[in-house]
């Protein structure tokens, strides 16, 4: 498979840290004119630095770990 270099290097640079987010955590994300969508954290992408999230309509996306931490804590809307 052809993976981008940052993803290859991320696998070697990964070090577990205190889990601020866990599977099942809920959050709300503001998509501007599309409104605020509710979501749930469904999968850690370790060793890559992100989380897979799923919204109520069934759509999924991978977000950076820091963004998910802020969404779950309610620091970003």
PAZAPA-4460 file (N, C-alpha, C; in steps of 0.05 Angstrom, whole numbers, plus 32768, in hexadecimal, padded with zeros to 4 digits):
% residues 77
    n_x    n_y    n_z   ca_x   ca_y   ca_z    c_x    c_y    c_z   seq   type   mol
   8010   7FE8   8000   8000   8000   8000   8011   8019   8000     1      X     A
   8007   802E   7FF4   8015   8047   7FF4   8009   8059   8009     2      X     A
   8018   805D   801F   800F   806E   8034   801F   8088   8033     3      X     A
   8013   809E   803A   8022   80B7   803C   8037   80B6   8052     4      X     A
   804E   80C2   804D   8064   80C1   8061   805C   80C9   807D     5      X     A
   804C   80DE   8081   8044   80E5   809C   8036   80CE   80AB     6      X     A
   8026   80BF   809D   8018   80A8   80A9   802C   8092   80B0     7      X     A
   8040   808D   809F   8054   8079   80A5   8064   8081   80BE     8      X     A
   806D   809A   80BF   807D   80A2   80D5   806C   80A4   80EF     9      X     A
   8053   80A9   80ED   8042   80AB   8104   8041   8090   8113    10      X     A
   8041   807B   8104   8040   8060   8110   8059   805C   8123    11      X     A
   806F   8067   811B   8087   8064   812C   8089   8078   8142    12      X     A
   807C   808F   813F   807E   80A4   8152   8068   80A2   8167    13      X     A
   8055   808F   8164   803F   808D   8177   8048   8084   8192    14      X     A
   803E   8092   81A6   8042   8089   81C2   8028   808E   81D0    15      X     A
   801E   8078   81DD   8004   807B   81EB   8006   8091   8200    16      X     A
   7FF1   809F   8204   7FF0   80B3   8219   7FD5   80B1   8227    17      X     A
   7FD2   80C0   823B   7FB9   80BF   824A   7FA1   80C2   8238    18      X     A
   7F8E   80B0   8239   7F77   80B2   8227   7F64   80C7   8231    19      X     A
   7F61   80DC   8221   7F4E   80F2   8228   7F33   80EC   821B    20      X     A
   7F33   80DB   8207   7F1B   80D4   81F8   7F19   80B5   81F8    21      X     A
   7F01   80AB   81F8   7EFE   808E   81F6   7EE7   8088   81E3    22      X     A
   7EE6   8070   81DA   7ED1   8067   81C8   7EB6   806A   81D6    23      X     A
   7EA3   8075   81C8   7E89   807A   81D3   7E84   8096   81DC    24      X     A
   7E99   80A6   81DE   7E96   80C2   81E6   7E85   80D1   81D1    25      X     A
   7E74   80E3   81DB   7E62   80F2   81C9   7E6B   810F   81C7    26      X     A
   7E64   811C   81B1   7E6C   8137   81AC   7E59   8144   8198    27      X     A
   7E5B   815E   8195   7E4C   816D   8181   7E60   817D   8171    28      X     A
   7E5D   817D   8156   7E6F   818C   8144   7E5F   819F   8133    29      X     A
   7E68   81B8   8132   7E5A   81CC   8123   7E65   81CC   8106    30      X     A
   7E53   81C7   80F3   7E5A   81C7   80D7   7E51   81E0   80C9    31      X     A
   7E4F   81F6   80D8   7E47   8210   80CC   7E2A   820F   80C2    32      X     A
   7E27   8216   80A8   7E0C   8217   809D   7DFD   81FC   809D    33      X     A
   7E0C   81E6   809F   7DFF   81CC   80A0   7DF4   81C5   80BB    34      X     A
   7DFB   81D5   80D0   7DF1   81D0   80EA   7E05   81C2   80FD    35      X     A
   7DFB   81BC   8114   7E0B   81AE   8128   7E03   8190   8128    36      X     A
   7E16   817F   8125   7E11   8162   8123   7E1C   8155   813C    37      X     A
   7E0D   8141   8146   7E15   8131   815D   7E25   8119   8153    38      X     A
   7E3A   8112   8161   7E4A   80FB   8159   7E53   80EB   8171    39      X     A
   7E60   80D4   816B   7E6B   80C3   817F   7E86   80B9   8175    40      X     A
   7E98   80B6   8188   7EB3   80AC   8181   7EB0   808D   817F    41      X     A
   7EBA   8082   8168   7EB6   8065   8165   7ED0   8055   8163    42      X     A
   7EE7   8062   815B   7EFF   8052   8158   7F18   8063   815A    43      X     A
   7F2C   8059   8169   7F46   8066   816A   7F56   805E   8152    44      X     A
   7F64   8070   8146   7F74   8069   812E   7F91   8065   8135    45      X     A
   7F97   8060   814F   7FB3   805C   8158   7FC0   8047   8146    46      X     A
   7FD8   804A   813E   7FEB   805E   8147   7FE9   8079   8139    47      X     A
   7FD6   807C   8127   7FD2   8096   811A   7FC3   80A8   812D    48      X     A
   7FC7   80C1   812C   7FBD   80D4   8140   7FA1   80DE   813A    49      X     A
   7F8D   80CC   813D   7F72   80D4   8138   7F5D   80C1   8143    50      X     A
   7F44   80C8   813E   7F2D   80B8   8146   7F19   80B7   812F    51      X     A
   7F0C   80A0   812B   7EF6   809E   8118   7EDD   80A5   8128    52      X     A
   7ECD   80B7   811D   7EB4   80BF   812A   7E9D   80BA   8117    53      X     A
   7E85   80B6   8123   7E6D   80B1   8113   7E58   80C4   811C    54      X     A
   7E4A   80CF   8108   7E34   80E2   810E   7E19   80D3   810D    55      X     A
   7E04   80E0   8117   7DEA   80D4   8119   7DDF   80CA   80FE    56      X     A
   7DE7   80D7   80E8   7DDD   80CF   80CE   7DEC   80B6   80C3    57      X     A
   7E00   80AC   80D2   7E0F   8095   80CA   7E29   809B   80BC    58      X     A
   7E2E   80B4   80B5   7E47   80BB   80A8   7E5E   80BA   80BC    59      X     A
   7E76   80B3   80B2   7E8E   80B1   80C3   7EA4   80C2   80B7    60      X     A
   7EB6   80CB   80C9   7ECE   80D9   80C0   7EE4   80D5   80D5    61      X     A
   7EFD   80D8   80CC   7F13   80D6   80DF   7F1C   80F3   80E5    62      X     A
   7F1E   80F9   80FE   7F26   8113   8107   7F40   8111   8117    63      X     A
   7F50   8127   8117   7F69   8127   8127   7F62   8124   8145    64      X     A
   7F73   8116   8153   7F6F   8111   8170   7F69   812A   8180    65      X     A
   7F79   813F   817B   7F76   8158   818A   7F5A   8165   8186    66      X     A
   7F50   8163   816D   7F36   816E   8167   7F20   815F   8176    67      X     A
   7F22   8144   8176   7F0E   8134   8183   7F0F   8139   81A1    68      X     A
   7F27   813C   81AD   7F29   8142   81C9   7F1A   815C   81D0    69      X     A
   7F1D   8170   81BF   7F10   818A   81C4   7EF2   8188   81C0    70      X     A
   7EE9   8178   81AC   7ECC   8175   81A7   7EBF   8167   81BF    71      X     A
   7ECC   8152   81C8   7EC0   8142   81DE   7EBF   8153   81F8    72      X     A
   7ED3   8163   81FC   7ED4   8175   8214   7EC1   818C   8211    73      X     A
   7EB6   8191   81F9   7EA4   81A7   81F4   7EB3   81C1   81F0    74      X     A
   7ECD   81C0   81EA   7EDC   81D9   81E5   7ED8   81E4   81C9    75      X     A
   7ED0   81D3   81B7   7ECB   81DB   819B   7EAE   81D3   8194    76      X     A
   7EA0   81E3   8185   7E85   81DC   817E   7E82   81DA   8160    77      X     A
***
